[in-house]
Amino acid sequence: MFATRDGIVDRIAIGPRGYGKVIYLKHDDGSYSVYAHLLAFNDHLQQLADSIRFSKDYAFEIDRKIADRNIRVKQGEVIGYSGASGIGPPHLHFELRTPSEKPYNPLLTNLRVRDTIPPQIKGISVEPLSAASSIEGENAIFTKRAWHNNNHYELGTVRASGKIGLGVNVFDQSNKVHNAYAVYELQLTVDGQDLFKSQIDSFSYEETHQMFIDRVYPILENSNQGYQRLFIADGNSLPFYRRDGRNGKLDLPAGTHDVRIRATDYFGNSSTAHLTLNITDQPITHELPPQTEDKQNKIAGNVEDLHWFPNWITFTDSQTQHITVATTDTNSFFKHSNGYALNLENLDNLFMEIPSAGPMQLRRIIPTKRGYLPSANGQGFAVFPEHTFYDSLSVGMSVQKSRSDSIRVHILPEVFPTNKQFSFYISRDSSLTDIQKLAWYKRDEKDREWDLIPTSFTKEYLIGHPETLGTFAILRDTVAPELSRPRLQQRPDGQWLVMVDVNDNLSGLDYPRTKMWVNNKRGIAEFEPEDDRIVYYHPDFEPSSTSPLAVTVEAFDYMGNRQSRTFYLDLSSRNDTAKK
């Protein structure tokens, strides 16, 4: 990997996530270039990084400004080697930043890539933007695949009524690489009128989280598909959009409307998609859901399976059989073919009973104000700092206790992105005196596991400090990490490593405390979370085929449970690949 321009090395960093091993160059005009996910630095920078880490008690992680060392590099000089450190498959993450460290499109400079491939449009999403909106008869997000015909895509016809917003599943590629890129420019026209345009040239790191509302977040959260919105969502201040009053939100009169979507890359390659919107003048029906007896004895599905929106919830007909809503305001309900939409904008402090979550209190949270949300049973509350959310919305909370150290908390819905950390407080029973190895965890339904979140305790409360909504539980972790499968490996740059698999059942590896020795010589224990392994690194390590290796690992999890093991590797039977 080569320096793109002359400059000085401003900063180097090494860590298990994010950018992994990364170099920041500062150029003579004050701008920066960034090179991330590296295998290793060049010899000079690697020696410097190693000396810093050894001096910090063999620390794995560093993040050090080193501009005062005046390490100058020339354009075209090797500064490192591409790899897969941090998060993601092997690749080079390259950025250009302004003097204020604001990232901008590298193609705005003299850098060029060969690109004759137009963007590819995979499908469209249609979102209801009110409780009265309907798409194909339902008040729910609707998606449809596109079919391709000579760089033109057809999306067929979608029937809708009320306010709606469109999104597009689209990506771009360049010649001879498999990487999928975001599209440079998107444009939406309806009946020949230009209603939305986005162009991605630059943004501030302070706005990074807003990418979650540039995308259709419920789809992203549930399926990892990045549908880009063709309208400006409330609370979105990203600089990508033309802001002339035409925000892309559609409230069209009854009839047939011709929709055109154009996706264009930086080099002018473009693709178009055609959609016909059949807008019906469907009358709005206000109707209370039918009441059934013994709701509490019925088994409901996952509470997240409801169709949650910032200002309303839609229940299917079958879900209404399990849910109690403490309002008889007929005008707050809208009847759709898939069930009932409940408008929440004027229903602050609403009580609901959802069997899978228990009694729940819903309150309107306003982003410009500090929000307070109590649980329905009085056993806890949540506090949201200003601007926890991007726009006003209704959030619900319930607390379920089976004993003093077995508690489950729902703060819903998880399909709302958050901008910062918030806190919830659960009343602590006087009988709970042992809080050793106890902490709050958030449920990750995709991976079917619990993730540790910051936790604190007072005499009155068990406090969690999550960064997202969801389901939380207080759990006790008394099991130490498992260590297994030691092996020797040589990196492409010639450096020898010893790898050991690590698995922890709950709180996770406390990798800064992990230590490794080979033949009683301590090295740096590097952690690779995507592969669940610890790596012994020492710049002077080179195994001998005539003597076995004694590999000692001392590992802790975040609850302080300790595991220490010594493995012996007999190198005399190493295969030819390992000997290289």
N, C-alpha and C positions, 0 to 999 in steps of 0.2 A: 504494500500500500504506500502510495507516494503523496507527498505534500503537494497540494494544488497550486500554492503560491509561496513566496518567501514569507517568513515570519518568525516569531518566537513561540516556544511552547509555553502557553499560559497556564495550563492546568492538566493534570492527569488524575484519573480515578479508576478504582477497581472495586467491584462489588458483585454479589450473586444475582442480582436482578437488574431490571432497567437496561442501561447501556453496557453493563458488564465492564470490560476494560475499554477505556475511552481516552482519547487525546483531544485537547482543545488548542488550536493554533490561533494566535492573534497576529493579524497582518499589519503592514505599515500604515494602512488607511484606517486602522481601528476596528475593522471587521474581523469576524471569526470564521474558522472552518472547524467542523467537528467530525471525528472518525470513531465510530462506536462498534461494540460487539467483537472486539479484536481477540485474536488468539494470544498475541504477545506484542510488546513494544519492540522497537529496535534495540540494539545492545546497550547503547548509552542510556536510553530512557528506562529500559528494563532494570539495569543496574541501580539506577536512582530509585526506582519504585521499590526494588528489593531492599535496598538499604533503609528506606523509610519504614518498610513493613517489619524488617528485623528489629529496628530500634524501637518499635511499638509492640514489643513482646510477640513477635511473629504474627502480627495482625494480618488478616486476609484483606479487609476493606481499608481503602484509603481514598481520600478526596483532597488533593493538595494543590493550591495555587503555587506555581513555581516560576512566575514571570521574572522575579528578582534574580534568578540564576542566569538569565539572559542566554538561554539555550536556543541558538538561531538555527533555522533549517532553510534550505534552498528549495525552490520549486523543483519537483521531480525527485527529491531525496526520499529514500525509504525511511518511514517513521514507525511502521508497525506491520503486522501481518493479520489478514482478515481471518475471522473464526466464528465462534458461536457463543461467546461469553454473554452473560446476562440472559435475557429472555428472547426466544425465537430460534429458528433454524440458522445454519451458517449463512451469513451475509454481511456486507458492509453497510452500516447506517451512516450516511453522509449528510451533513447539514452545512448551510451557509447562514451566518447571522450578521445582523447589523451591529454597529458599535454598542448599541444598547441591548445586544444579545436577543434581538427579535428575529426568529427564523424567517427566511424568505426563499422563494423558489430558485434553486440553483440554475435553472434554465434561463433566468433573466440575465445571467452573465454570459460570458463567451463559451461556457461549457455546452457541448452538444452530444446527443446520442442519436443513433440511427433509428428512426421511428416512421414507418409507413403504415402502421396498423391502426385502424380506427377503434374507438372504444366499443366494448361489447355490452349490450343491454340484455339483462337476464329476465327482468320482470318488473312489475309495477305494484305499488301498494296504494290503497285508498283508505284514508283515516276519517272517521266521523269527527267533526269539530264541535258538535253539540249533542246533547242528549236526545234531541229530536231528529238528528241526522240518521240516514239509513243508506246502507250499501248492500245491494242485492237482498234487500228486505231485512237486513240485520244491522244492529248498532254495534259493530265490531270492525276491527281492522281487516281489510280484505286484500289478498294478494293474488296476482295472476302472472303466469309465465308468458314470456314473449316468444314468438317464433320469427325466424330470421329469413330474410330474402334480399340478398345482394346489398349488404350494409344498411338495409332498412329493416325495421322490426315492426311487427304487427302485434297489437295487444287486444284486438277484438273490441267488444262492447261491454260496458259496465253500467248497470242500472243503479241510480242513486237519487237521493233527495236531501235537501238541507245543506248545511255548510260542510264542506269536505276539504281535505288536503291530500295532494298526491306525493308519492315518493318513488324513487327508481333504484333498482338494484343494478349497478353499472360498475365496470372497472376498465382500466386501460392497460395496454402492454406495449413494449417496444421490441424491435427486432432481436432475435436470437437469445432472448432471456425469458424465463418463466415467471418473473415477478409480476404481481398484480398491483397496479397503482390506482390511486384515486384519480378521478377525472378533473381536468383543469377547469372546464367551463360547462355549465348546465343552463339550458334555457327552456322555458315553458311558454307556449302560446296556445290560446284557446280562441277558436273562431277567428284566427288571424291576429289577435291582439296579444302583444307581448306582456306577460303577467309576472314573470320571475326570471332572474338571471343571477348566477353565482360565478365567481372567478377567483381561484385560489392562488394568490400571490404571496401573502405574508399574514402572520398572526402573532399575537403575544402569548408567551407561555402562561400568563395569568388567565388566558381564555381557553386553555387546553381542555378543561372539563366540559366546555360548552359544545365540544364535538358530539357529546352524547345527545344533545337536542338538535344538532344538525342532522343526525340520523333518527330513524324511527326507533326509539329506544326499546319499546316492548319487543319488537322483532329481534333487535340486537341482543337483548338480555336473554331471550328464550331460545334463539337459534343461531346466534353469532353471524347473522346475515346483515350486511351494512346497507340497508336501504337509505339513500340520501333524500331528505325532504326537499320537495320543490315548492316550499313555502317557508317563510320566516316564522319559526315558532315563538310564542310569547316568551320573553326573557332572554332571547338570543341576541347578543351584541357582537358576534363575530363580524370581521370586516369583509367577508366574502361577497356580500350581497349588494345588488343595486337597491338603494333605499329611496324610492321616489313615490311612495304611497301604494305601489303595486306589490304586495307582499306574497302573492301566489295563493292565498286562501281563496277558495272558490265558493261562491254563493250564487249559483246560476239559475236563470229562469227555466221553467219547464220547456222541454224540447230536446232535440238532438244537437250535441256540440262536438265540434272537431278539435281534438287535442293533439298537439305536436310537441314532442320532447326531442331536443337536440343535445347530444353529448359530444364535446370537442376536446381534443388534447392540445398541448402547447404548440404542436407543429401544424395544427390546422386540420388534422384528420378528424372526421366527424361521422357520427351515426345518428339516425333519426328513428323515432318510434311513433306510431300512430295509434291513438285510442279514441274510440267513440264513447262519449258520455251520454247516456239516456237519462235525462233529469225528469223525474216525475213530480207532478204537483200533488204529492201524497198528503192527505189531511192528517194532522197530528191528533192522535187519540190519547186522551188522558184516562188512565184506568188503573185502579188498584189491583195488585196481584191477588189471586184467589187465596183465601185463608184455608189452611189445613190443620188438623189436630195432630198432637203428638210430634211436633217438629223436633223436639229435643231428642226423641228416640230414633230419628232417622239418621242414616250415615251420609254425611255430605262429602263432596270431593275436596281437593286441596283449595284452601281459601284463595290462593293465587290464581286459580283457574277462572275466577270471576274476571269479567272484562272491566278493568280499572282504568279510569281516565281522571285527569286532574279535577274535573268539576262534576263528574257523575260516575255511577257504576251501572253496568248492565248485567242482569241475572238471566240465565236461561230459564225456560219454563220449569225444568226439573230442579234447578237450584232454588227456585222460589219455594219449593216444598220443604226446604231445610232452614230457611233464613227468616228471622223475624226482624222487621224494621219498625222502630217506634215512631211512625208518623202515619197519619191518615189523610195527609194533604194530597188529594187526587191530582192536583196540578203539577206535583213534583214527579209524577210517574208518566212515562211515555211507553205505549205498547208497540212492540216490534215483533216481527215474525219469529225472532229467536228469543223473545222474552220481554223483560221490562227494564227500561233505563230509569234510574233514580237520579234526578238532578240534585246535587249537593250544595250548590252555590248559596242557597238561602236556608240550609239546614245545618247550621253550626251546632256543635255539641249533640250530634245525633247518636242515639243508642241503636246498636244492631246486635243480634245474636246469631253467630255463625258457628255451628257445632264443631268444626275442625279448629276454630280459633277461640271459641268461648265468647262471653259478653264483651263487646267492643265499643269504645267511645271514639267517634269521629269528630275532628275539629278542623276548621279552616285555618291553614297556616299561611300567613302573608310574608313574602320574602323580606320586606323592608322593616319588619318588626320581629322581636324576639317571640318565639312561639312556645306555648305551654300546652301539653297534651296529657290529661290524666287517664288512667285506666278506669274501666267501668266499675271494677270491684274495689277501687280505692287502694290497691296494694302497690301502686307505682305510678310514675309519671315520666314523661320525656320532655327535654328542653332543647329547643332548636334555636341556635344563634341567628342573627340577621343573615339573610342570604344563604341559608342552608339549601334552599330550593331556588330554582330559577323563576318560578311563577307561583301564583296562589294555587293552592290545592287542598284537598281534604285528606287527612291522615288518620288512621285508626290505631288503637292500642288495646291489647288485652294481656292479662297476666294469668297464667295457670300454675298452681302449686299443688304438688302431691305430698311433699314434705319440705322441711326447711332448706334442704340442699338439693332439691329437685324442682326446678322452676323453668317454665318456658314462657317466653315473651314474644308476642307478635306485634311488630310495628310495620304497618302495611299501607299501601302495596309496594312491593319491591320493584315494580316496573317504573317507579319515578326516580330519575337520577338525582343525586345530591351533589352539592358544590363544596361541602366541608363536613367536618366531623360534628356530631351532636352527642348528647348524653341521655341515658335513661337511668332512673333511680327506682330500685325495687326494695320494698320494706324488708328489713332483716329481722327474722324471728329471734327472740331472745335465746332460744335453745341452740341457735347456730353459733357455737363458740369456736369450732375448729374450721378455719378458713385456709389451712395449709393446702397448697396445690389445687386450690379452687379458682376458677376463672369463668368469664363469659365467653361463649363461642357463638359464631353465626353459622347457620345451616347453608351449605352450598349444595343445592339440589342437583346441579349438573354433575358434580363429581361425587355426590353421595357421601359427603364428609362434613366435619365441623371445623371451622377456621377460628383460631384464637383472635380475640379483639382486646384492645387495652381495657384493663379492669382496675377498679379501685374499691376500697371498702371503708365505710365509717361504722360507727356503732349503730346507726339507724338504717343504712342503705348498702345494698350491693349495686355497684355502679358500673355500667358499660359505656364505652366511648366508641361506637361504631362510625364508619364513614358511609354506610348504605343502610337503607331500610331492609327489613327481612324478619326472619325467625331466629330467636336467640335462646340459648339454654345455659344454665350454670352447671358446670361439669367439673369433676375432680380427676386429675391425671396423676396416677401413681406408678405408671409403667415407664421404664427407661427405654431409650432408643435401641433398636436392634441393629447390629453391625454384621455384615456378611460379605462373601465373595470378593476377597482381596485379589488384585491382579496388577500386573505390570504392563505399562503401555508407553510407547514412545510417540511424542507429538510429531507432526510434519516438519517442525523446525529443529528436530533432533533432541529436544528436551525429554528426559525420562521422568515418568510419573508413576505413582502407586495409587490405585483407586480402590475404594471400599464402599459398598452399598450401605445406605443408612435408611432406616424406616422408623418413624415415630407414630404411635397410634393416635395421638390427639394434639398436644400443644405445639408440636413441631420442634425441629432441631434448633437449639440455641448455638448457631454456628460460630459466633465470636468467641465462645468458650471452648470450642473443640480444639484438641491438640493431637499432633501426630509425630511419631518418631519412626525412623527406619534405622535399624542397627544402633539404637540409642542416640541417633543424631536427629535433633528436632528440626522439622521443616515447617513451612506454612501450610495450614490446612485450609484448602479452598473448597467452597461448597457450591455444587451445581444442582440447584433445586429441581430443574426440569427432568434431570436424570436420577434424582435421589441418591447422590453419591458425594463422598468426601475425597478430595484429591491431595495427595502429599506432593508438595512442590519445594524443591531446593535447587538453586542454580548449579550447585556442584554435584548433584546426585547422579551417579552412573553405576548401575548394578554390575556385579561380577558374576559370570556364569559358573564360577567354581565354588561359590559359597551361598547358602540360603539367606534370605532376607527375613529379619524379624520386624514385623510391622505392628506397632502399638498405637491404638486409637483410644482416646478418652473423649467421650461425647456426653453432652447434657441436652435435655429438652428445656423448654421455657418454664417448666415448673420445678426445675432443679434435679430431676431424676437423672442419675449418672450411670453410664455404662463404660466399662473399660475392658478391652480385649487385646490380646497379642496373637497375631497370625504369623505363620511361617511359610514363606514361599521358596520352594525348591526350584532354582533356576536351571538346574542341569538338564531338565527335560523340556525346556522352553522350545516352542516350535520355531521354524525359520522366520516367520513373520515377526515374532517377538524379538528375535535376535538382531533384526535390522537396525 
